[in-house]
Every structure is written in C-alpha cells, then in structure tokens.
Amino acid sequence: MNNQRKSGSILIVDDERGQRDILKLILRKEGYDIVDVPGVGEALEQLDRREFDLILTDLKMQGQSGLDLLERVLSDDPQQCVILMTAHGSVDSAVEAMRMGAFDYLEKPLERDNLVLTLQRAFERIGLVRENRVLQKRVASTTPIPSMLGDHPRMAEVFRVVAKIAATTSTVLIVGESGTGKELVARAIHEGSQRRDNPFMAINCAAIPETLIESELFGHEKGSFTGAHARELGVFEAANGGTVFLDEIGEMNVSMQAKLLRAIQEKEVRRVGGRVNIPLDVRIISATNKELEQEIRRGSFREDLYYRLNVIRINLPPLRERGSDVKTLAEFFVKKYSLATGIDVEGISRPALKLLMNYSWPGNVRQLESVIERAVLMAESSVIEPGDLPAEITSTSLLAGVVPFDLPPEGIDMETLEKNLIIKAMERADWVIGKAAPLLGMSYKTLQYRLEKFAIERPDRRQRN
C-alpha cells in the first residue's frame, strides 16, 4: 500500500460493477480521489458538475462506447487525459483511441502494477502541463526557434505549434523535404521543455546499417555479437530523461519498427543480448521526408507505429513556398559566416538578392546557407554581388534575357517555360547533359535535377520505355 496521498482525481467509467469495485479498491489505496459511473451518459453528467484530472474508461460498453466518450471529452477539452481499457486488445481499436488523442490504453484483465505505473506516467504529464503554462506563454511570445527565421505565415504556424507543445511529453512527427530544418525544430521543442537540461540525442535511421540499428538505439551486452567487446548504452538509455530524435524514420526496416513500437508502448528497452528490461523516460521526436501514409499502403511502414509517432504533426514548408523568408535567412547567414570567417561582408546587393529570391531552392534552407557561405568566401567587396553566386543561381537571370517576347497580360507558367528551354538546350546538345548545362548557365548536377524534376527524357528512350 502506498501511504503517500497522490491527490489526483479519477473518473472510472465501466458498465461492469465488479470491475469498478476492484479499480476503486486499488486506486483509493494508491491515494487517488475516485468517482465511478456505469456509462457514458452518467460520465458526462459528472463532468458537467466538476473537473477530473483523468478519465479511465472501458472501451466496449452497452450503449455508447469509450471512443464516443473520448471524442466528446476531447472536443470540449483537448488537454483532458483519457486512458482506455479493452478486453479485446485489438490493435485497430487501440490505434484509433491513440489517434483520437487518448493518453494510453490498457488490456483486460488489468495487471495492478501496469495500471499503477500507467497512471503515474499520466499524472506526471498532467503535472508538467500545469507547471509549464507560464513557460508556454514565455516561449510563445518569442521566436521559438532561434536558428530558424522567417515571417511567412506558414512558418508562423510552425512557431505557434512548437510553443504550444514544447512543454508536453507527446510524441512529435516532423514532415518536410530535406534541408528544411527538421532537426532544428526538434531541438527547439527540446529546449522549450523541462527536459532541456537532459540529453538531446539525434540519430539518422538512414545512415545506420540494418544489422546495427537495434544496438545503436537500445545498446548491447558484452559478447552479444562479434565485435561486442564491452557493454554499450544505446541512444535511448543515453537520453534517459531527455529527448530522442529519430531522423529519416521512414527508412527504418519493418522488423526494427516493431521493436521501436514495443519500446514506446512499454516505456522500456532491452539491450541486444540482455535479459533485463530497462525502464526509460524519453520523449520521442521523429522526422521524415517521405509520405508515411503511402509507405503504409505499400507495406513498408507499420500503421500502429505511425499513429504512435504522429500524435502531434508539424509540416515544414519548403523554402520555395516561403519566398519572402529568403531575404531574412540570407542576411542572417551573411552575418553568421562573416563573423565565422573574419571576412568583412556587410550585406547583399539588390541584383544578387533578386537572383536569390527568384531561385527555386531544391535543397531548401541548407542549400541557401551553403550558397551564402560560399558567397562570403568569394566576395570581392563588402557586399555580395551576382558574380559571387554559383552558376545555378545566376542562370535564372539568363532565362529572361533569351526569351524573345514580352510578358503577356495573362502571365506565363515559369515551370513550362523552363521545361521547354531545357528541352531545346538538350536537343541542341544532342542530349548530352555536360554540353547542355553551359548553354543554360547551370551546373551538371542542377540540370540533372531539372531533368528528373520535369521527367524529361530523350524521345527515342521514352518510346522504348
């Protein structure tokens, strides 16, 4: 028996009287304030009278179900903590509950220790949310991502979401193209939470061989495989109390996805070759440049893991869709690399800035930073000029000079124009990329990217395909 009063209120909803009596006996001994009701209607009446810290509800009941109650409760208060109980243990119902916003689910028959531990975790989250309301307001009033700048409305929405969820413990899925700054957002979430004094561990799932990723994440015991000369902690153990960032989660193989799902659900890991389960407290933030919904349909990504990871989703827009931020970011990088290199570069000329604004940035913010770093190193004066920029950037200005017609009143489709120019250059160069690239003022790689982007192929090859 736990003699320490936990002073938390729980509403139990279950149409089986015996089950409610058992739960009341266990949880009152744990120090919780308990109210129990037999159905959804009675639960809603209780919620109209008073607030409860947590709702513990059965999934299958006569009349309305636990999912009905969950939907109704969260529509009124998205922060309400709800745990589902199910005797069926179906993945579909559990996944649906998590997708809708349930904190967790428990399978019947309930195990006392698992029940108590799950409630402890739930009340820890409730406490963090309450304690960090002031922090949320403070973070929301400032730029939440110091290393990312921008005034575009889509980035403002990213900042707003980061400020709102930083203090929670919910899993986060960050989706965006390569180079958009997914790890920066993950670090901002970590720095805005109470975990900021604990480790932030980042791992690129695409960069680790399939045979080693389990050891990297969960650690291994001495002698567990060839080369395991000593016990090694995995990323999860090393980040205990902090945050684990799983970049390129879409590249993880299905077998490892099942092990990751278990670690998330059980809040514990077992080292490779080990026999002991190690309890952990980590927040998981994952990122991908893939459409995981499509990967699920292909069978290469687990649907249940997806819903575990996708509790909170942040969509990062590509730089080409937030063109107004190019100037802000470019000027920031000029200052950064001017200080880093000791080269006195004060800004960017209007013609150079115009070129930067007109470029499509397939490599996103990472490419822009690389371009500005190079420009600072190449600058002949205190201001970056067009000549300091690489060919793939300046080639956009060449298009305007070679088009022999005025802009029509209805406007033009730039992508169609660019595609037609590339086709003409490739035809003139007999479809040799190395010869066509100089005609367009592009590098070999840039033209190769454009050919793939527009699905341009040599006619005879297209006919064969």
Long-range contacts (C-beta under 8 A, 24 or more apart in sequence): 1-29, 2-29, 2-30, 2-31, 3-31, 4-31, 5-31, 6-30, 6-31, 6-32, 6-123, 7-31, 7-33, 8-32, 8-33, 8-53, 8-54, 8-119, 8-123, 8-126, 9-33, 9-34, 9-35, 9-50, 9-51, 9-52, 9-53, 9-54, 10-34, 10-35, 10-52, 10-53, 10-54, 10-55, 10-56, 10-119, 11-35, 11-36, 11-37, 11-43, 11-46, 11-47, 11-52, 11-54, 11-55, 11-56, 11-57, 12-36, 12-37, 12-56, 12-57, 13-37, 13-38, 13-39, 13-40, 13-42, 13-43, 13-55, 13-56, 13-57, 13-58, 13-61, 13-66, 13-69, 14-38, 14-57, 14-58, 14-61, 14-85, 15-39, 15-58, 15-61, 15-62, 16-58, 19-58, 19-108, 23-56, 23-110, 23-115, 26-112, 26-115, 26-116, 27-119, 30-116, 30-119, 32-119, 39-63, 39-64, 40-64, 40-65, 40-66, 40-68, 40-69, 40-72, 43-69, 44-69, 44-72, 47-73, 47-76, 53-81, 53-123, 53-126, 54-81, 54-82, 54-83, 54-103, 54-119, 54-122, 54-123, 54-126, 55-80, 55-81, 55-82, 55-83, 56-83, 56-85, 56-119, 57-82, 57-83, 57-84, 57-85, 58-84, 58-85, 58-86, 59-84, 59-85, 59-86, 59-87, 59-88, 59-93, 59-97, 59-105, 60-86, 60-87, 60-88, 66-97, 67-93, 67-96, 67-97, 67-100, 70-97, 70-100, 70-101, 70-102, 71-100, 74-100, 74-101, 79-129, 81-122, 81-125, 81-126, 83-118, 83-119, 83-122, 85-110, 91-304, 94-304, 95-303, 95-304, 95-307, 98-307, 98-308, 98-311, 99-307, 99-310, 101-311, 117-267, 121-267, 124-169, 125-168, 125-169, 128-167, 128-168, 128-169, 128-194, 129-167, 129-168, 131-194, 132-166, 132-167, 132-193, 132-194, 133-167, 135-166, 135-167, 135-192, 135-194, 136-163, 136-164, 136-166, 136-167, 139-163, 139-166, 139-167, 139-192, 140-164, 144-188, 144-192, 145-181, 145-184, 145-185, 145-188, 146-188, 147-181, 147-184, 147-187, 147-188, 148-181, 148-184, 148-185, 148-188, 148-365, 149-325, 149-328, 149-329, 149-332, 150-322, 150-324, 150-325, 150-328, 150-329, 151-324, 151-325, 151-328, 152-317, 152-322, 152-324, 152-325, 154-317, 154-321, 154-322, 155-317, 155-322, 155-325, 158-185, 158-314, 158-315, 158-316, 161-312, 161-314, 162-188, 162-189, 162-192, 162-314, 163-192, 165-189, 165-312, 166-190, 166-191, 166-192, 166-193, 167-192, 167-193, 167-194, 168-193, 168-312, 169-283, 170-283, 170-311, 170-312, 171-264, 171-283, 171-284, 171-285, 171-286, 171-308, 171-309, 171-310, 171-311, 171-312, 172-284, 172-285, 172-286, 172-311, 172-312, 172-313, 172-314, 173-249, 173-285, 173-286, 173-287, 173-288, 173-292, 173-309, 173-310, 173-311, 173-312, 173-313, 173-314, 174-285, 174-286, 174-287, 174-288, 174-313, 174-314, 174-316, 175-287, 175-288, 175-289, 175-292, 175-313, 175-314, 175-315, 175-316, 176-287, 176-289, 176-315, 176-316, 176-317, 176-318, 177-289, 177-316, 177-318, 177-364, 178-289, 178-363, 178-364, 178-366, 179-319, 179-363, 179-364, 179-365, 179-366, 179-367, 180-316, 180-317, 180-318, 180-319, 180-364, 180-365, 181-316, 181-364, 181-365, 181-366, 182-247, 182-287, 182-316, 183-245, 183-247, 183-287, 185-314, 185-316, 186-243, 186-245, 186-285, 186-287, 187-245, 189-243, 189-285, 190-242, 190-243, 190-245, 190-283, 190-285, 193-243, 193-283, 195-241, 195-242, 195-243, 195-283, 198-239, 198-240, 198-241, 198-242, 198-243, 199-238, 199-239, 199-240, 199-241, 199-242, 199-243, 200-239, 200-242, 200-243, 200-245, 201-235, 201-238, 201-239, 201-242, 201-243, 201-244, 201-245, 202-245, 202-247, 203-235, 203-244, 203-245, 203-246, 203-247, 204-247, 204-248, 205-246, 205-247, 205-248, 205-249, 205-250, 205-251, 205-252, 206-247, 206-248, 206-251, 207-248, 210-253, 210-256, 213-252, 213-253, 213-256, 214-256, 214-259, 214-272, 215-272, 217-256, 217-260, 217-263, 217-269, 218-259, 218-263, 218-269, 218-270, 218-271, 218-272, 219-269, 219-271, 219-272, 219-274, 220-271, 220-272, 220-273, 220-274, 221-271, 221-272, 221-273, 221-274, 222-273, 223-273, 224-271, 224-272, 224-273, 224-274, 225-272, 225-273, 228-272, 228-273, 231-271, 234-269, 234-271, 236-263, 236-269, 236-280, 236-282, 237-269, 237-278, 237-280, 239-282, 240-280, 240-281, 240-282, 241-281, 241-282, 242-282, 242-283, 243-282, 243-283, 243-284, 243-285, 244-282, 244-283, 244-284, 244-285, 245-285, 245-286, 245-287, 246-284, 246-285, 246-286, 246-287, 247-286, 247-287, 248-287, 248-288, 248-289, 249-286, 249-287, 249-288, 249-292, 249-309, 250-288, 250-289, 250-290, 250-292, 250-295, 250-301, 254-299, 254-300, 254-301, 254-302, 257-301, 257-302, 257-305, 258-302, 258-305, 260-305, 261-302, 261-304, 261-305, 261-308, 264-305, 264-308, 265-308, 284-309, 318-361, 318-364, 319-361, 319-364, 319-365, 319-367, 319-368, 320-360, 320-361, 320-362, 323-357, 326-356, 326-357, 326-361, 326-368, 327-353, 327-356, 327-357, 329-365, 329-368, 329-369, 330-356, 330-368, 330-372, 333-368, 333-369, 333-372, 333-373, 334-372, 334-375, 334-376, 334-384, 337-372, 337-373, 337-376, 337-377, 338-376, 341-376, 341-377, 343-376, 343-377, 343-379, 344-382, 345-376, 345-379, 345-382, 345-383, 345-384, 346-382, 346-383, 347-382, 347-383, 347-384, 348-383, 348-384, 349-383, 349-384, 349-385, 349-386, 351-385, 351-386, 352-383, 352-384, 352-385, 352-386, 352-388, 352-389, 355-386, 355-389, 355-393, 355-394, 355-396, 355-397, 356-389, 356-393, 358-396, 358-397, 359-392, 359-393, 359-396, 362-449, 362-453, 390-443, 391-441, 391-442, 391-443, 391-446, 392-442, 392-443, 392-446, 394-441, 395-440, 395-441, 395-442, 395-446, 398-440, 398-441, 415-454, 418-450, 418-454, 419-454, 419-456, 422-447, 422-450, 422-451, 422-454, 422-456, 423-456, 426-451, 426-456, 426-458, 431-458
